[in-house]
Amino acid sequence: PTLGADSIRSGKVAAVVGVAAVFLFMVIYYRMAGAVADFALVIELLLLPLGLIVVSGFFSMISGGAKTASGIMELPTLTLPGVAGIVLTVGMAVDANVLIYERIREELNSGKRLVSAVAAGYEKAWSTIFDSNITTLLAAVILFYFGSGPVRGFAITLSAGILVSMMVAVVYTRLGFEFMISRFKLGNLKMMAFFKKANINFLRIKNLTLGLSLLVIVITWVFFFMRGQENLGIDFVGGAAMQVQFDKRLSADEVRSRLADSIETAIGLT
């Protein structure tokens, strides 16, 4: 644990920065609607532990029932890949809100009142949100069933986050809109727009776009084969793992320093 403290610290920092960036973008770009989405994301993070318990129970059943020695169902253990799964689900929840908000924007531009635009936005974006989340959920189930260790931790947090985020994005944000419309008598929503009219005729320039896509794919595969085994970690190419127990407490820096000296000595001998 002491040697992995820097990985844990960097993982926490990455998670906090990633979530904060998502919160900030939503408020800046979608303004009041973004604030509603951010509030829903806070609710999602609060409900996530319950989702973890529910998902771990389901996965326990399909994997034969993992229980402790006392017969109680084993609860999920948080891993660094699991933290990555949580951050990913936050992004996916925002993705659902983006689909809904852009649909609401289109309905408002067509001349509908805000109440009708919100209702139409949620109704017409639901099928896309459902399809994208279900396919990701299926992938997470397969990861858990065939994976082990940290892979299963990632699958559990990803699955729990998907289920919770779907409910939060579709239910809680709509409740927030209905509350604001009825309480503050809102008639319109102001949002930023990077593209006023994003009507790009890709079919007209299909030869150029297809050519660029193929070029990028070819370059990617060339670099992949040139790097060879450098693309693969120890999980694929093999290696050795050692457990060492010390008779006194050592800091991570001391261990790294002694290992570096040993490696330099071994290289000098060879």
N, C-alpha and C positions, 0 to 999 in steps of 0.2 A: 504493500500500500504506500509506503514512503517513496519508493522508486516511481510509482505511478501517480504521485501527487501532482506533478506538473501536467500530466495528461488530463487529470480530473479538473484541475484549475483552468486549463485552456479550453476544455469542453464546456465548463460552466460559463466562461467569458463568451465563447462563441454562441452559446444558447441565448444568453442575455442580450448580446448585441444584435443577434438575428431577430429575436422577438421585438426588441425596441425599434429596429429599423422598419419592421412591418407595421407596428403601431404608428410610427411617425409618418410613414408614407400614406397610410389610409386617412389620417387626419388632414394632411396637407392637400392631398389630391381630391378626396371626396368630402372634406370639410365636415358638416354635421352628420352626414350619412357615414363617414369614416369613423366618427366618434361612436356612433351606434355599433359599428362593427367591432371597434376596440373593446367596448363594454361587453359585447358578446364573447369576445376572445378571453376576457378575464373570467367570465362564467365557465367557459370551456376548460380553462386551466384548473378551476376549482372542482369541476365535475370529473376531471380526468382520473383521479385515484379510484373513484367508483367504477369508471369504465375499465380500468386496469383489472379490477377484481372480477368484473363480469366476463371480460374477454379471457382472462387466465382460467376461469372456471370452465368456459367453453372449450378452450384448447386442452385443458386437463382431461376432459371427457373424450375428445377425439384422439388423444395420445395414450389412452389407457388409464388415466386417473392418477396424477402425481399427488401423493399425500405425504405428510410428515410421519415421523415414528408414532406420534400420538393419534394418528388417523385423521387429523385435520387437513383440509385442502391446503396445499402449498401456494402461498401468494407470490406474485411476480417479484423478482429482484431487479432493481434498476441498474442498468449497465450504461457505459458510454454510448454504444450504438443505440441503446434505448432512448437516451437524451436526444440523439439525432432524430429518432423517430418522432419524438414530441415536437421538436422544432419544425420538422417537415409537415406534421399535421396542422400546426398553426398556419403555415403558408398555404396549405390546402383549404383551410377554413376561409382564409382571406380570398383565395381564388374563387370560392363559391360566392362570396359577397361581391366580388368584381363582376362576375357574370350577371348577378341580380341587378347591381347598380347600373351597369351599362344598358341592360334591358329597360330599366326604369327611365334612363336618360332618353332612349329611343321613343318610348311611349310618350314622354313629356314633349319631345320635339314634334311628335305627330299631332299635338294639340290636346291631349287628354289631361284631365284634372289629376292632381297628385294622388288622390285616393285611388282612382281607377288605374293610374300608372303603376303604383306600388303593387296592387293586386295582380295586374297583368305581368309585371316584372317577375314576381315570385312564381306565378303559374307557368310562364313560358320558359323560365330558366331551370325549372325543377328537373326536367328530363335529362338535360346535360349534366347537371350536378349529380344526379343519381347514377347515371351511367359511368361517369369518371370515377366516382368514389367506390362503386361496387367492383369495378375492374381492379382498382388498387387493393381493395380488401381481399379479393380472391388471390392476388399475388402474395399478400401478407400471410394468408392461411397456408399457401403452398410453402412459403419460406419457413414457417413454423414446423410444418409436418415433416419436411425433409431436412431441415437445418438442425443445428445444435448450438449450445452455448450463447455467445453474444448475438448470433443470427436470430435465435428465438426471442431474445430480449428486444431486438429491433422490431420483430414481427408483432409482438404483444403490444408495445407502445404505439406502433403505427396503426394497428387495428382498433385499439381503444380510442385513439385520437380521431380516426375517421368516423367512427360511430357517433362520438360526442360532437364533433365539429359539424356533421350533417344536421343533427338536431338543433344545435345552437345557431348555425347559419340560416336555417330555414324557419325556425320557430321564434327564437329569442329576438333576432333582429327585426322580424316583422312585428312582433309585439312592441318593440321600441319605436318603430315608425308609427304604428297606430296610436301609441300613447302621445307622441309628439304632435301628430296631426290633430288629435282631439283636444289636447291640452293647450297647445300653442297656436292652433288654427293655422298651420302651415299651408301655404298654397303652392309652394315651389321648392325645389332643392337646387342649390348652387353647387356645381362641381367643376373642377378643372378639366380641361380637355387638351391633350397633346395634339390630337388630330381632329380637326373640325369635320372634314369629310374624308373618311378613309376608304374611298372607293377606288381601289387599285385594280386595274384590269390585268391580272397575272397571265391570263390566257393569251393576251396580245404579245407579251414578252416571254412566252413559255420557253422558247429556245434558249434565251439568256439565263432564265432562272434555273432551268433544268441543267444547263451546262455548268453553272456555278455550283449547284448542289453536288453534281457528280465530281467536280474538281475537288471540292472540300472533302468528300468521302474518300477519294483516291489518296489525297495527301495524308489524311488521318491514318489510313491503313499502312501507307508507306512508312510513316514514323513509328507506328506500332510494331511493325516487323523489324525495323532498324534497331529499336531499343531491346528487342528480344526478351530475355528473362527479367530485365529491369522493370518490365510492366507488372511483374508478379511478386506478391509478398511471400513470406515464409509458409503461409498456408498452402501454397501451390507448389513451390519449389523444394519444400522440406527444410530441415534444419534441426537444431538441438535446443531444448529448453532445460535449464538447470535451476534447481531450488537450493539456495544456500542459506544456512542459519548461522547467525553470529552470536557470540557469547556476550556481546555488549552492543548497545545501540549506536548505529552509524547513520550519518546523514546521507541523503542521496548524492550530494556533491562529493563526499568522501569516497563512496563506492564507485562513482563514475571516474574519479581521479585514479583510483587504484586499478580499475579495469583498463583505463587508457595506458597506464604504465606497463601493465602486463602484456597488453597487445603490442606495444612498441618493443618490449623485450623479445617477445616471440617473433616478431618480424625481423628483428636484428639477428636472432639466432638462425633464421632460415636464409 
